[in-house]
Amino acid sequence: MILAGNHDAYDNIFPSDWRDRLREQFGEAGDQVLWTYKRAFKRAPVAYYNTYYNLIAMHAFIPIKEEDWPFDKWKKAESRSLVTKQLLWNDPNFIIKGFEFSERDDWVYDVGMDITKKFMEFHKLKYIIRSHEPRINNIFDVSEDKKACKYRFFCSLRSTRLL
């Protein structure tokens, strides 16, 4: 499954050296690679829900409002919508309760574990898999009872290699 990230959903995201890196790697064909890449990722979903494993994979993190939690509100066609922006930019925060504005923009939030747990209960999830700018590979237990490990989410290291 390939999911769109925050730098894939829009045309003018910085840093904008992607074209240069592709030209360096592929020569004149770099422009064709870029066009193909953008076309593919504009069609890629922003999240993947697996009912068998009760998991959701996404680039960043969950929207802050419960009214935005139903998956039918997560339409890729509305890539400029607040819900999509939050799915592509929000971050988890283990210290806060509720949510707080992020320093990155006025529509980006840090989301507390209380909201995360409520979201996971809403969708009957066991796992959230996230890839947006993780600091470390880790598994975070959201359960109060650490022995039960009812809710977990994973952060995976992103690769900085081209190809």
N, C-alpha and C positions, 0 to 999 in steps of 0.2 A: 504494500500500500504506500503510495506517495501522497503526502499531504502538502498543501501550500503553506508557506511560512509568511511572515510579515514582509520580507523582502521580495516575495514572489507574487504577491497579490496586486501590486501597484507598479506603474511604470517609472515613477520618479522617487525612488527610495535611495538614500545615501548610506554607506558609501557607494558610489556609482562606478567603481572600477571593474565591474563584472565584464563589460564589453572588452576592456583592455586585456583582462586576463584570458578571455576566450580567444582573442586575436593572437595573443602570445602563444597560446597552446595549439591553435588550429590554423593560424595564418588567416588568409582571406576568407576561409570557410567559417571563421569565428562569428561573423554576422549571421550566417544561416543557422549556426548552432544556437545563438542567442534568440533568434526569432522562434525556432522550434521549442526552445526551453520556455520562453514566455507563453507561447500558445498552449503548451502542455500544462503549465502551472496555473494558468487562468482557468483551466477546466478542472484542476485538481480540487478535491474537497478540502475544507478547513479542519475537518475532524472525521474520525472513523469510529463507529460504534459497533462492538461485537457482542451480540446477545449470548452466544455460547459461553464466552469467558467473562461476561459481565465487565467489560472494559471499554474505555474510550481512549483513543489516541488523538492528540492535538498538538499544535505547534506551541502555543503559549499556555493560557489558562482560561478558566471559566468566566462567563459574564457575571456581573455582580447582582443583577436583579433576578429574582425568582421567576418573574414573568417572561424572562428571556431564556430560561432553562429548557423548555421543550425543543427537541431537535428540529422540528419543522420551522423554527425561527432562525435556523442556522443556514440560510440559503446562500450559496456561493455567488449567485447572480447579483446579490446585494452586497458586493464587496466593500462598498463605502458605508455600509450600515454600522451603527454603533456596536451592535452585537458581534459582527464579524471583526471589527477592529479590536474589540476586547478579546475575542478568541485568538487573535494573532499577536496581541501585545501584553495582556495582563500577566502578572506573576503571583506565585504563592508567597505567603509570608507566615512564618511559624511563630512570630512573636505577637502579632496583633490579633485582635478579635474584630470581626466584621471586615471592613475594607477601608483603605486609605488611598488618596491620590498618589500616584507615582510621580517622581520628579521628571519623567520623560515627556508627559503631556497631560492636559487636563481631562482626557477621556481614558487614560490608562490607569489601572488600579493594582494595588497589592491586595491580595485576597487572603483573609485569615483562615485558619484550619476549621473554625466553627462553620463558616459558610461552605468550605470544601466538603466537610462531613455531611452537611445538609443536602448539598448537591448530589453527593454519592448515594445517599438514602433515597432521594427523589427518583433517581434513575436505577436504583438497585445495583449500583456498581460495586465491584470489588477493587478495581484498579483504574487509575488514571495514568496514562503514559504521556509524558511531556518532553519536548525537545528544545524549547526556546532558551538560549543562553544559559545553560546550566553551569553552575560553578564546579560541580563535582558529580560523578556517577553516584547515585544514592537511591535508596528506597525509603520513603517517608511513611511512617505509620501514623494514621490519623485517628486510630482507635484510642479510647480511654484505657481499655484493658489491653495492655501490651501483649499479653499472652494470647488473646483472641485474634489479633491482627486482622480485624474485619475489613478495614479500609487501608489501602496503600496507594501511593502514587510514586512513579519512577521518573527520575531525570536522567537522560542519557547524554553523554558527551557529544557535542557536535563536532563534526569533522571539518577542519579548515583546509583540507587538501582539495585541489581542483581535480576531479575525476579519480 
